[in-house]
Amino acid sequence: MRERQHGDAAGGIGLLTRIERALGTGTAAYLPGDGWIRLTLPLDDGGAAPVTVDVVADTARAPEGIAYLLPGGGLNFAAEFFTPGIPGGRGDRNLAHALRRRGLLVVGVTPREDAAAAADVSAAWGLAAHRRDLARVVGALERELGLPYEYVGHSAGAALALDAASHDTSPRLRRVVALDTTGPYTGDLALRAADTRDAYATQLAQGVPLVDPGLAAVIAKAVADPDGVSPVPWPPDPARRFTHCGLAHFALIRTAALPGPANWIYAQGHGAGSYDFGATPAEDRFTLTRTPLATWYAATAALGSGLLPAALMRDLAAVWAGDDDTYRIAWDRITAEVVWINTELGRGDHPRGAELIRAGGNERVSFSVVAGYGHGDAVWAGAAASDVWSRF
């Protein structure tokens, strides 16, 4: 059974039909837009939850290459790369459409945890499992289409892009774009990363294979009942509680101040902005300066489970710690061009991963930091197209 809405033109439905055939037997959904068409295909491989592939094709021209878009931890293609846009998914102010307009076929690969119930999240869903799932999609489309391609990832998706590139020997792999991620730290931060690795390893040993960041629920409350009283203590007076809107802004702007084993990796937070405490929680003053709360809400409302596998977080922390015994990205085997772009307030100025790629003999590596941007602003800010995406 297939849901299909026709909008046939060059590079459109015929191409997507080929892709659907190449990838498998899941139930496909087609969404036509203005000059484009989107295919969403959960890959039915018999697992507890499917990997989901989204393809956005231009209907006026055939693609010159493929951009594989890899979302950050707990996110999916729709939330990360198809937001912002007009309600109903027909807007085009997002990274997916920006790359489509450059002549690329956009292929978003959403990891299986997005479609998983909490009971289905596996302790085996580490970084290597994500890489193998991605490789199956890439291999199938390479055989079917034979186009040059690049990996474009954000956060955990950027680490996945780099790891995939270290295993990918195809001459058609041209480039890796890594948005706001981290390779190995040095000094005290590497020790802190080792503590984070141990925290997730302990959690796995205790039989808890998942992490629920909970940000979607916090943002939804801020939109539905902004002045309501949250259950979270207010730092100036822990006997009081944040308002729902205050808590959402604090969590976005001052992520590094939140409890949790991995929030320290942010220089400041997910979003650029300011937060000043008032005499009471209701008098707090806060603002997001790059990405409005409405965009954060649209993105998080598009999530599936929002869950993170603890095994993935353990492996990422091992990479940050430089612990090759637990998980190693083979930096010296990355031979494609690498464009690594971090944000000042997100993952910050930590170029060690890029330096290791260069040390392995790859001179086609750039590393830059976007001033005044937070972690999520790299994909959702209103000016991201000019401030961030223009760099790749």
Contacts in CASP RR format, 6 or more apart in sequence:
PFRMAT RR
TARGET T0000
AUTHOR 0000-0000-0000
METHOD contacts of the structure
MODEL  1
MRERQHGDAAGGIGLLTRIERALGTGTAAYLPGDGWIRLTLPLDDGGAAP
VTVDVVADTARAPEGIAYLLPGGGLNFAAEFFTPGIPGGRGDRNLAHALR
RRGLLVVGVTPREDAAAAADVSAAWGLAAHRRDLARVVGALERELGLPYE
YVGHSAGAALALDAASHDTSPRLRRVVALDTTGPYTGDLALRAADTRDAY
ATQLAQGVPLVDPGLAAVIAKAVADPDGVSPVPWPPDPARRFTHCGLAHF
ALIRTAALPGPANWIYAQGHGAGSYDFGATPAEDRFTLTRTPLATWYAAT
AALGSGLLPAALMRDLAAVWAGDDDTYRIAWDRITAEVVWINTELGRGDH
PRGAELIRAGGNERVSFSVVAGYGHGDAVWAGAAASDVWSRF
1 27 0 8 1.000
2 27 0 8 1.000
2 28 0 8 1.000
2 29 0 8 1.000
3 27 0 8 1.000
3 28 0 8 1.000
3 29 0 8 1.000
3 30 0 8 1.000
4 13 0 8 1.000
4 28 0 8 1.000
4 30 0 8 1.000
5 30 0 8 1.000
5 31 0 8 1.000
5 32 0 8 1.000
6 13 0 8 1.000
6 30 0 8 1.000
6 32 0 8 1.000
7 13 0 8 1.000
7 32 0 8 1.000
7 37 0 8 1.000
7 59 0 8 1.000
8 14 0 8 1.000
8 59 0 8 1.000
9 35 0 8 1.000
9 59 0 8 1.000
9 60 0 8 1.000
10 59 0 8 1.000
10 60 0 8 1.000
10 61 0 8 1.000
10 62 0 8 1.000
11 57 0 8 1.000
11 58 0 8 1.000
11 59 0 8 1.000
11 60 0 8 1.000
11 61 0 8 1.000
11 62 0 8 1.000
11 63 0 8 1.000
12 37 0 8 1.000
12 57 0 8 1.000
12 58 0 8 1.000
12 59 0 8 1.000
13 30 0 8 1.000
13 37 0 8 1.000
15 57 0 8 1.000
15 62 0 8 1.000
15 63 0 8 1.000
15 105 0 8 1.000
16 30 0 8 1.000
16 37 0 8 1.000
16 39 0 8 1.000
16 55 0 8 1.000
16 57 0 8 1.000
18 144 0 8 1.000
18 145 0 8 1.000
19 39 0 8 1.000
19 41 0 8 1.000
19 55 0 8 1.000
19 141 0 8 1.000
19 144 0 8 1.000
19 145 0 8 1.000
20 28 0 8 1.000
20 39 0 8 1.000
20 41 0 8 1.000
21 144 0 8 1.000
22 140 0 8 1.000
22 141 0 8 1.000
22 143 0 8 1.000
22 144 0 8 1.000
22 145 0 8 1.000
23 41 0 8 1.000
23 43 0 8 1.000
23 53 0 8 1.000
23 137 0 8 1.000
23 140 0 8 1.000
23 141 0 8 1.000
24 41 0 8 1.000
24 43 0 8 1.000
24 44 0 8 1.000
25 44 0 8 1.000
26 41 0 8 1.000
26 42 0 8 1.000
26 43 0 8 1.000
26 44 0 8 1.000
26 50 0 8 1.000
27 41 0 8 1.000
27 42 0 8 1.000
27 44 0 8 1.000
28 39 0 8 1.000
28 40 0 8 1.000
28 41 0 8 1.000
29 39 0 8 1.000
29 40 0 8 1.000
29 41 0 8 1.000
30 37 0 8 1.000
30 38 0 8 1.000
30 39 0 8 1.000
31 37 0 8 1.000
31 38 0 8 1.000
31 40 0 8 1.000
31 89 0 8 1.000
32 38 0 8 1.000
32 59 0 8 1.000
33 90 0 8 1.000
34 90 0 8 1.000
34 92 0 8 1.000
35 58 0 8 1.000
35 59 0 8 1.000
35 60 0 8 1.000
36 56 0 8 1.000
36 57 0 8 1.000
36 58 0 8 1.000
36 59 0 8 1.000
36 92 0 8 1.000
36 97 0 8 1.000
36 100 0 8 1.000
37 56 0 8 1.000
37 57 0 8 1.000
37 59 0 8 1.000
38 54 0 8 1.000
38 55 0 8 1.000
38 56 0 8 1.000
38 57 0 8 1.000
39 53 0 8 1.000
39 54 0 8 1.000
39 55 0 8 1.000
39 57 0 8 1.000
40 52 0 8 1.000
40 53 0 8 1.000
40 54 0 8 1.000
41 52 0 8 1.000
41 53 0 8 1.000
41 54 0 8 1.000
41 55 0 8 1.000
42 50 0 8 1.000
42 51 0 8 1.000
42 52 0 8 1.000
42 53 0 8 1.000
42 115 0 8 1.000
43 50 0 8 1.000
43 51 0 8 1.000
43 52 0 8 1.000
43 53 0 8 1.000
43 137 0 8 1.000
44 50 0 8 1.000
45 51 0 8 1.000
47 112 0 8 1.000
48 112 0 8 1.000
48 116 0 8 1.000
48 120 0 8 1.000
48 122 0 8 1.000
49 112 0 8 1.000
49 113 0 8 1.000
49 114 0 8 1.000
49 115 0 8 1.000
49 116 0 8 1.000
49 117 0 8 1.000
49 120 0 8 1.000
50 112 0 8 1.000
50 115 0 8 1.000
51 109 0 8 1.000
51 110 0 8 1.000
51 111 0 8 1.000
51 112 0 8 1.000
51 133 0 8 1.000
51 136 0 8 1.000
51 137 0 8 1.000
52 76 0 8 1.000
52 77 0 8 1.000
52 109 0 8 1.000
52 110 0 8 1.000
52 112 0 8 1.000
52 114 0 8 1.000
52 115 0 8 1.000
53 107 0 8 1.000
53 108 0 8 1.000
53 109 0 8 1.000
53 110 0 8 1.000
53 137 0 8 1.000
54 77 0 8 1.000
54 78 0 8 1.000
54 82 0 8 1.000
54 106 0 8 1.000
54 107 0 8 1.000
54 108 0 8 1.000
54 110 0 8 1.000
55 105 0 8 1.000
55 106 0 8 1.000
55 107 0 8 1.000
55 108 0 8 1.000
56 82 0 8 1.000
56 96 0 8 1.000
56 97 0 8 1.000
56 100 0 8 1.000
56 105 0 8 1.000
56 106 0 8 1.000
57 63 0 8 1.000
57 100 0 8 1.000
57 105 0 8 1.000
57 106 0 8 1.000
58 100 0 8 1.000
58 101 0 8 1.000
58 103 0 8 1.000
58 105 0 8 1.000
61 103 0 8 1.000
63 103 0 8 1.000
63 104 0 8 1.000
63 105 0 8 1.000
63 147 0 8 1.000
64 103 0 8 1.000
64 104 0 8 1.000
64 147 0 8 1.000
64 148 0 8 1.000
65 103 0 8 1.000
65 104 0 8 1.000
65 105 0 8 1.000
65 147 0 8 1.000
65 148 0 8 1.000
65 149 0 8 1.000
66 104 0 8 1.000
66 105 0 8 1.000
66 106 0 8 1.000
66 107 0 8 1.000
66 141 0 8 1.000
66 145 0 8 1.000
66 147 0 8 1.000
66 148 0 8 1.000
66 149 0 8 1.000
66 150 0 8 1.000
67 99 0 8 1.000
67 104 0 8 1.000
67 105 0 8 1.000
67 106 0 8 1.000
67 107 0 8 1.000
67 149 0 8 1.000
67 150 0 8 1.000
67 152 0 8 1.000
68 107 0 8 1.000
68 108 0 8 1.000
68 109 0 8 1.000
68 134 0 8 1.000
68 137 0 8 1.000
68 138 0 8 1.000
68 149 0 8 1.000
68 150 0 8 1.000
68 151 0 8 1.000
68 152 0 8 1.000
68 161 0 8 1.000
69 77 0 8 1.000
69 80 0 8 1.000
69 81 0 8 1.000
69 95 0 8 1.000
69 96 0 8 1.000
69 99 0 8 1.000
69 106 0 8 1.000
69 107 0 8 1.000
69 108 0 8 1.000
69 109 0 8 1.000
69 152 0 8 1.000
69 153 0 8 1.000
70 108 0 8 1.000
70 109 0 8 1.000
70 134 0 8 1.000
70 151 0 8 1.000
70 152 0 8 1.000
70 153 0 8 1.000
70 154 0 8 1.000
70 157 0 8 1.000
70 158 0 8 1.000
70 160 0 8 1.000
70 161 0 8 1.000
71 77 0 8 1.000
71 79 0 8 1.000
71 80 0 8 1.000
71 81 0 8 1.000
71 108 0 8 1.000
71 110 0 8 1.000
71 111 0 8 1.000
71 153 0 8 1.000
71 154 0 8 1.000
71 157 0 8 1.000
72 80 0 8 1.000
72 153 0 8 1.000
72 154 0 8 1.000
72 155 0 8 1.000
72 156 0 8 1.000
72 157 0 8 1.000
72 158 0 8 1.000
73 111 0 8 1.000
73 155 0 8 1.000
73 156 0 8 1.000
73 157 0 8 1.000
73 308 0 8 1.000
73 312 0 8 1.000
74 113 0 8 1.000
74 114 0 8 1.000
74 156 0 8 1.000
74 213 0 8 1.000
74 303 0 8 1.000
74 305 0 8 1.000
74 306 0 8 1.000
74 307 0 8 1.000
74 308 0 8 1.000
75 114 0 8 1.000
75 154 0 8 1.000
75 155 0 8 1.000
75 299 0 8 1.000
75 303 0 8 1.000
75 306 0 8 1.000
76 110 0 8 1.000
76 114 0 8 1.000
76 302 0 8 1.000
76 303 0 8 1.000
76 304 0 8 1.000
77 96 0 8 1.000
77 108 0 8 1.000
77 109 0 8 1.000
77 110 0 8 1.000
78 302 0 8 1.000
79 299 0 8 1.000
79 300 0 8 1.000
79 302 0 8 1.000
79 303 0 8 1.000
80 95 0 8 1.000
80 154 0 8 1.000
80 299 0 8 1.000
80 379 0 8 1.000
81 94 0 8 1.000
81 95 0 8 1.000
81 96 0 8 1.000
81 106 0 8 1.000
81 108 0 8 1.000
81 379 0 8 1.000
82 89 0 8 1.000
82 94 0 8 1.000
82 96 0 8 1.000
82 302 0 8 1.000
83 94 0 8 1.000
83 295 0 8 1.000
83 298 0 8 1.000
83 299 0 8 1.000
83 302 0 8 1.000
83 380 0 8 1.000
84 91 0 8 1.000
84 93 0 8 1.000
84 94 0 8 1.000
84 295 0 8 1.000
84 298 0 8 1.000
84 299 0 8 1.000
84 380 0 8 1.000
84 382 0 8 1.000
85 91 0 8 1.000
85 92 0 8 1.000
85 93 0 8 1.000
85 94 0 8 1.000
85 298 0 8 1.000
87 298 0 8 1.000
91 97 0 8 1.000
92 101 0 8 1.000
93 382 0 8 1.000
93 385 0 8 1.000
94 379 0 8 1.000
95 152 0 8 1.000
95 379 0 8 1.000
95 384 0 8 1.000
95 389 0 8 1.000
96 106 0 8 1.000
96 108 0 8 1.000
97 106 0 8 1.000
98 385 0 8 1.000
98 389 0 8 1.000
99 106 0 8 1.000
99 152 0 8 1.000
100 106 0 8 1.000
104 150 0 8 1.000
105 145 0 8 1.000
105 147 0 8 1.000
107 137 0 8 1.000
107 141 0 8 1.000
109 133 0 8 1.000
109 134 0 8 1.000
109 137 0 8 1.000
111 125 0 8 1.000
111 130 0 8 1.000
111 133 0 8 1.000
112 125 0 8 1.000
112 133 0 8 1.000
113 121 0 8 1.000
113 125 0 8 1.000
113 210 0 8 1.000
113 305 0 8 1.000
113 306 0 8 1.000
113 307 0 8 1.000
113 308 0 8 1.000
113 309 0 8 1.000
113 312 0 8 1.000
114 303 0 8 1.000
114 304 0 8 1.000
114 305 0 8 1.000
114 306 0 8 1.000
114 307 0 8 1.000
115 304 0 8 1.000
115 305 0 8 1.000
116 305 0 8 1.000
116 307 0 8 1.000
117 305 0 8 1.000
118 210 0 8 1.000
118 212 0 8 1.000
118 305 0 8 1.000
118 307 0 8 1.000
121 209 0 8 1.000
121 210 0 8 1.000
121 305 0 8 1.000
121 307 0 8 1.000
121 309 0 8 1.000
122 129 0 8 1.000
122 209 0 8 1.000
122 309 0 8 1.000
122 311 0 8 1.000
123 204 0 8 1.000
123 207 0 8 1.000
123 209 0 8 1.000
123 309 0 8 1.000
123 310 0 8 1.000
123 311 0 8 1.000
124 311 0 8 1.000
125 209 0 8 1.000
125 309 0 8 1.000
125 311 0 8 1.000
125 312 0 8 1.000
126 309 0 8 1.000
126 311 0 8 1.000
126 312 0 8 1.000
126 314 0 8 1.000
126 315 0 8 1.000
127 159 0 8 1.000
127 160 0 8 1.000
127 163 0 8 1.000
127 312 0 8 1.000
127 315 0 8 1.000
127 316 0 8 1.000
127 319 0 8 1.000
127 327 0 8 1.000
128 315 0 8 1.000
128 327 0 8 1.000
129 311 0 8 1.000
130 160 0 8 1.000
130 312 0 8 1.000
131 160 0 8 1.000
131 163 0 8 1.000
131 164 0 8 1.000
131 167 0 8 1.000
134 160 0 8 1.000
134 164 0 8 1.000
135 164 0 8 1.000
135 167 0 8 1.000
135 168 0 8 1.000
138 149 0 8 1.000
138 164 0 8 1.000
138 168 0 8 1.000
138 170 0 8 1.000
141 147 0 8 1.000
141 149 0 8 1.000
142 149 0 8 1.000
142 170 0 8 1.000
142 172 0 8 1.000
146 172 0 8 1.000
147 172 0 8 1.000
148 172 0 8 1.000
148 173 0 8 1.000
148 174 0 8 1.000
149 172 0 8 1.000
149 173 0 8 1.000
149 174 0 8 1.000
150 173 0 8 1.000
150 174 0 8 1.000
150 175 0 8 1.000
150 176 0 8 1.000
150 177 0 8 1.000
150 336 0 8 1.000
151 160 0 8 1.000
151 161 0 8 1.000
151 164 0 8 1.000
151 165 0 8 1.000
151 173 0 8 1.000
151 175 0 8 1.000
151 176 0 8 1.000
151 177 0 8 1.000
152 161 0 8 1.000
152 176 0 8 1.000
152 177 0 8 1.000
152 179 0 8 1.000
152 392 0 8 1.000
153 160 0 8 1.000
153 161 0 8 1.000
153 177 0 8 1.000
153 178 0 8 1.000
153 179 0 8 1.000
153 181 0 8 1.000
154 179 0 8 1.000
154 180 0 8 1.000
154 181 0 8 1.000
154 376 0 8 1.000
154 378 0 8 1.000
154 379 0 8 1.000
155 179 0 8 1.000
155 180 0 8 1.000
155 181 0 8 1.000
155 347 0 8 1.000
155 375 0 8 1.000
156 181 0 8 1.000
156 312 0 8 1.000
156 316 0 8 1.000
157 181 0 8 1.000
158 177 0 8 1.000
158 178 0 8 1.000
158 179 0 8 1.000
158 180 0 8 1.000
158 181 0 8 1.000
158 340 0 8 1.000
159 178 0 8 1.000
159 181 0 8 1.000
159 182 0 8 1.000
159 183 0 8 1.000
159 316 0 8 1.000
159 319 0 8 1.000
159 329 0 8 1.000
161 176 0 8 1.000
161 177 0 8 1.000
161 178 0 8 1.000
162 176 0 8 1.000
162 178 0 8 1.000
162 181 0 8 1.000
162 329 0 8 1.000
162 331 0 8 1.000
162 334 0 8 1.000
162 338 0 8 1.000
163 329 0 8 1.000
165 173 0 8 1.000
165 176 0 8 1.000
165 334 0 8 1.000
165 335 0 8 1.000
165 336 0 8 1.000
165 338 0 8 1.000
166 329 0 8 1.000
166 330 0 8 1.000
166 331 0 8 1.000
166 333 0 8 1.000
166 334 0 8 1.000
167 330 0 8 1.000
167 333 0 8 1.000
168 336 0 8 1.000
173 336 0 8 1.000
174 336 0 8 1.000
174 337 0 8 1.000
175 336 0 8 1.000
175 337 0 8 1.000
175 338 0 8 1.000
175 339 0 8 1.000
175 392 0 8 1.000
176 334 0 8 1.000
176 336 0 8 1.000
176 337 0 8 1.000
176 338 0 8 1.000
176 339 0 8 1.000
177 339 0 8 1.000
177 341 0 8 1.000
177 392 0 8 1.000
178 338 0 8 1.000
178 339 0 8 1.000
178 340 0 8 1.000
178 341 0 8 1.000
179 341 0 8 1.000
179 342 0 8 1.000
179 378 0 8 1.000
179 379 0 8 1.000
179 388 0 8 1.000
180 341 0 8 1.000
180 342 0 8 1.000
180 343 0 8 1.000
180 346 0 8 1.000
180 347 0 8 1.000
180 348 0 8 1.000
180 374 0 8 1.000
180 375 0 8 1.000
180 376 0 8 1.000
180 378 0 8 1.000
181 340 0 8 1.000
181 342 0 8 1.000
181 347 0 8 1.000
182 265 0 8 1.000
182 319 0 8 1.000
182 320 0 8 1.000
182 347 0 8 1.000
182 350 0 8 1.000
182 353 0 8 1.000
183 319 0 8 1.000
183 320 0 8 1.000
183 322 0 8 1.000
183 329 0 8 1.000
183 350 0 8 1.000
183 352 0 8 1.000
183 353 0 8 1.000
183 356 0 8 1.000
184 190 0 8 1.000
184 319 0 8 1.000
184 320 0 8 1.000
184 321 0 8 1.000
184 322 0 8 1.000
184 352 0 8 1.000
184 353 0 8 1.000
184 356 0 8 1.000
185 192 0 8 1.000
185 193 0 8 1.000
185 320 0 8 1.000
185 321 0 8 1.000
185 322 0 8 1.000
185 350 0 8 1.000
185 352 0 8 1.000
186 352 0 8 1.000
189 320 0 8 1.000
189 350 0 8 1.000
190 320 0 8 1.000
190 321 0 8 1.000
190 322 0 8 1.000
191 321 0 8 1.000
192 264 0 8 1.000
193 317 0 8 1.000
193 318 0 8 1.000
193 320 0 8 1.000
193 321 0 8 1.000
193 322 0 8 1.000
194 317 0 8 1.000
194 321 0 8 1.000
194 323 0 8 1.000
195 261 0 8 1.000
196 261 0 8 1.000
196 262 0 8 1.000
196 264 0 8 1.000
196 313 0 8 1.000
196 317 0 8 1.000
196 320 0 8 1.000
196 321 0 8 1.000
197 314 0 8 1.000
197 317 0 8 1.000
197 318 0 8 1.000
197 320 0 8 1.000
197 321 0 8 1.000
197 323 0 8 1.000
197 326 0 8 1.000
199 261 0 8 1.000
199 317 0 8 1.000
200 211 0 8 1.000
200 261 0 8 1.000
200 310 0 8 1.000
200 311 0 8 1.000
200 313 0 8 1.000
200 314 0 8 1.000
200 317 0 8 1.000
201 314 0 8 1.000
201 326 0 8 1.000
203 211 0 8 1.000
203 310 0 8 1.000
204 310 0 8 1.000
204 311 0 8 1.000
204 314 0 8 1.000
208 310 0 8 1.000
209 309 0 8 1.000
209 310 0 8 1.000
209 311 0 8 1.000
210 307 0 8 1.000
210 308 0 8 1.000
210 309 0 8 1.000
210 310 0 8 1.000
211 307 0 8 1.000
211 308 0 8 1.000
211 309 0 8 1.000
211 310 0 8 1.000
211 313 0 8 1.000
212 306 0 8 1.000
212 307 0 8 1.000
212 308 0 8 1.000
213 306 0 8 1.000
213 308 0 8 1.000
214 306 0 8 1.000
215 251 0 8 1.000
215 252 0 8 1.000
215 270 0 8 1.000
215 300 0 8 1.000
216 300 0 8 1.000
216 301 0 8 1.000
216 303 0 8 1.000
216 306 0 8 1.000
218 230 0 8 1.000
218 244 0 8 1.000
218 247 0 8 1.000
218 248 0 8 1.000
218 251 0 8 1.000
219 248 0 8 1.000
219 293 0 8 1.000
219 296 0 8 1.000
219 297 0 8 1.000
219 300 0 8 1.000
220 297 0 8 1.000
220 300 0 8 1.000
220 301 0 8 1.000
221 228 0 8 1.000
221 230 0 8 1.000
221 244 0 8 1.000
221 247 0 8 1.000
221 248 0 8 1.000
222 244 0 8 1.000
222 245 0 8 1.000
222 246 0 8 1.000
222 247 0 8 1.000
222 248 0 8 1.000
222 249 0 8 1.000
222 293 0 8 1.000
222 297 0 8 1.000
223 293 0 8 1.000
223 297 0 8 1.000
224 244 0 8 1.000
225 244 0 8 1.000
226 243 0 8 1.000
226 244 0 8 1.000
226 245 0 8 1.000
226 246 0 8 1.000
227 243 0 8 1.000
227 244 0 8 1.000
227 245 0 8 1.000
227 282 0 8 1.000
228 243 0 8 1.000
228 244 0 8 1.000
229 241 0 8 1.000
229 242 0 8 1.000
229 243 0 8 1.000
229 244 0 8 1.000
229 281 0 8 1.000
230 241 0 8 1.000
230 242 0 8 1.000
230 243 0 8 1.000
230 244 0 8 1.000
230 246 0 8 1.000
230 247 0 8 1.000
231 241 0 8 1.000
232 241 0 8 1.000
232 242 0 8 1.000
232 247 0 8 1.000
233 239 0 8 1.000
233 240 0 8 1.000
233 241 0 8 1.000
233 242 0 8 1.000
234 240 0 8 1.000
234 241 0 8 1.000
234 242 0 8 1.000
234 277 0 8 1.000
234 281 0 8 1.000
235 257 0 8 1.000
235 277 0 8 1.000
236 277 0 8 1.000
236 278 0 8 1.000
240 280 0 8 1.000
240 281 0 8 1.000
241 281 0 8 1.000
242 250 0 8 1.000
242 281 0 8 1.000
242 284 0 8 1.000
243 281 0 8 1.000
243 282 0 8 1.000
243 284 0 8 1.000
245 293 0 8 1.000
246 275 0 8 1.000
246 281 0 8 1.000
246 284 0 8 1.000
246 286 0 8 1.000
248 293 0 8 1.000
248 296 0 8 1.000
249 275 0 8 1.000
249 286 0 8 1.000
249 287 0 8 1.000
249 288 0 8 1.000
249 293 0 8 1.000
250 257 0 8 1.000
250 275 0 8 1.000
250 286 0 8 1.000
251 258 0 8 1.000
251 270 0 8 1.000
252 269 0 8 1.000
252 270 0 8 1.000
252 271 0 8 1.000
252 288 0 8 1.000
252 296 0 8 1.000
253 268 0 8 1.000
253 269 0 8 1.000
253 270 0 8 1.000
253 271 0 8 1.000
253 272 0 8 1.000
253 273 0 8 1.000
253 274 0 8 1.000
253 275 0 8 1.000
253 286 0 8 1.000
253 288 0 8 1.000
254 268 0 8 1.000
254 269 0 8 1.000
254 275 0 8 1.000
255 263 0 8 1.000
255 266 0 8 1.000
255 268 0 8 1.000
255 269 0 8 1.000
255 270 0 8 1.000
255 271 0 8 1.000
255 375 0 8 1.000
256 263 0 8 1.000
256 264 0 8 1.000
256 265 0 8 1.000
256 266 0 8 1.000
256 267 0 8 1.000
256 268 0 8 1.000
256 269 0 8 1.000
257 263 0 8 1.000
261 313 0 8 1.000
261 317 0 8 1.000
262 313 0 8 1.000
262 317 0 8 1.000
265 320 0 8 1.000
265 347 0 8 1.000
266 345 0 8 1.000
266 346 0 8 1.000
266 347 0 8 1.000
266 374 0 8 1.000
266 375 0 8 1.000
267 344 0 8 1.000
267 345 0 8 1.000
267 346 0 8 1.000
267 347 0 8 1.000
267 348 0 8 1.000
268 345 0 8 1.000
268 346 0 8 1.000
268 374 0 8 1.000
269 345 0 8 1.000
269 346 0 8 1.000
269 374 0 8 1.000
269 375 0 8 1.000
270 346 0 8 1.000
270 374 0 8 1.000
270 375 0 8 1.000
270 376 0 8 1.000
271 288 0 8 1.000
271 290 0 8 1.000
271 291 0 8 1.000
271 345 0 8 1.000
271 346 0 8 1.000
271 373 0 8 1.000
271 374 0 8 1.000
271 375 0 8 1.000
271 376 0 8 1.000
271 377 0 8 1.000
272 288 0 8 1.000
272 289 0 8 1.000
272 290 0 8 1.000
272 291 0 8 1.000
272 345 0 8 1.000
272 372 0 8 1.000
272 373 0 8 1.000
272 374 0 8 1.000
272 377 0 8 1.000
272 381 0 8 1.000
273 286 0 8 1.000
273 287 0 8 1.000
273 288 0 8 1.000
273 289 0 8 1.000
273 290 0 8 1.000
274 285 0 8 1.000
274 286 0 8 1.000
274 287 0 8 1.000
274 289 0 8 1.000
275 284 0 8 1.000
275 285 0 8 1.000
275 286 0 8 1.000
276 284 0 8 1.000
276 285 0 8 1.000
276 286 0 8 1.000
277 284 0 8 1.000
278 284 0 8 1.000
278 285 0 8 1.000
288 296 0 8 1.000
290 372 0 8 1.000
290 373 0 8 1.000
290 374 0 8 1.000
290 377 0 8 1.000
290 380 0 8 1.000
290 381 0 8 1.000
290 382 0 8 1.000
290 383 0 8 1.000
291 376 0 8 1.000
291 377 0 8 1.000
291 380 0 8 1.000
291 381 0 8 1.000
291 382 0 8 1.000
295 380 0 8 1.000
295 382 0 8 1.000
296 380 0 8 1.000
299 380 0 8 1.000
314 326 0 8 1.000
314 327 0 8 1.000
315 326 0 8 1.000
315 327 0 8 1.000
316 327 0 8 1.000
318 326 0 8 1.000
318 327 0 8 1.000
319 327 0 8 1.000
319 328 0 8 1.000
319 329 0 8 1.000
331 353 0 8 1.000
331 356 0 8 1.000
331 357 0 8 1.000
331 359 0 8 1.000
331 360 0 8 1.000
332 356 0 8 1.000
332 357 0 8 1.000
332 359 0 8 1.000
332 360 0 8 1.000
332 361 0 8 1.000
334 357 0 8 1.000
334 362 0 8 1.000
335 362 0 8 1.000
336 362 0 8 1.000
336 364 0 8 1.000
337 364 0 8 1.000
337 365 0 8 1.000
338 354 0 8 1.000
338 357 0 8 1.000
338 362 0 8 1.000
338 364 0 8 1.000
338 365 0 8 1.000
338 366 0 8 1.000
339 366 0 8 1.000
339 391 0 8 1.000
339 392 0 8 1.000
340 351 0 8 1.000
340 353 0 8 1.000
340 354 0 8 1.000
340 365 0 8 1.000
340 366 0 8 1.000
340 367 0 8 1.000
340 368 0 8 1.000
341 367 0 8 1.000
341 368 0 8 1.000
341 369 0 8 1.000
341 370 0 8 1.000
341 378 0 8 1.000
341 388 0 8 1.000
341 391 0 8 1.000
341 392 0 8 1.000
342 348 0 8 1.000
342 349 0 8 1.000
342 350 0 8 1.000
342 367 0 8 1.000
342 368 0 8 1.000
342 369 0 8 1.000
342 370 0 8 1.000
343 369 0 8 1.000
343 370 0 8 1.000
343 372 0 8 1.000
343 373 0 8 1.000
343 374 0 8 1.000
343 375 0 8 1.000
343 376 0 8 1.000
343 377 0 8 1.000
343 378 0 8 1.000
344 369 0 8 1.000
344 370 0 8 1.000
344 371 0 8 1.000
344 372 0 8 1.000
344 373 0 8 1.000
344 374 0 8 1.000
345 372 0 8 1.000
345 373 0 8 1.000
345 374 0 8 1.000
345 375 0 8 1.000
345 377 0 8 1.000
346 373 0 8 1.000
346 374 0 8 1.000
346 375 0 8 1.000
346 376 0 8 1.000
347 375 0 8 1.000
348 369 0 8 1.000
349 369 0 8 1.000
351 367 0 8 1.000
354 365 0 8 1.000
354 366 0 8 1.000
354 367 0 8 1.000
355 367 0 8 1.000
357 365 0 8 1.000
358 365 0 8 1.000
368 391 0 8 1.000
370 378 0 8 1.000
370 387 0 8 1.000
370 388 0 8 1.000
370 391 0 8 1.000
373 381 0 8 1.000
373 387 0 8 1.000
373 388 0 8 1.000
377 384 0 8 1.000
377 388 0 8 1.000
378 384 0 8 1.000
378 388 0 8 1.000
379 388 0 8 1.000
381 387 0 8 1.000
381 388 0 8 1.000
END
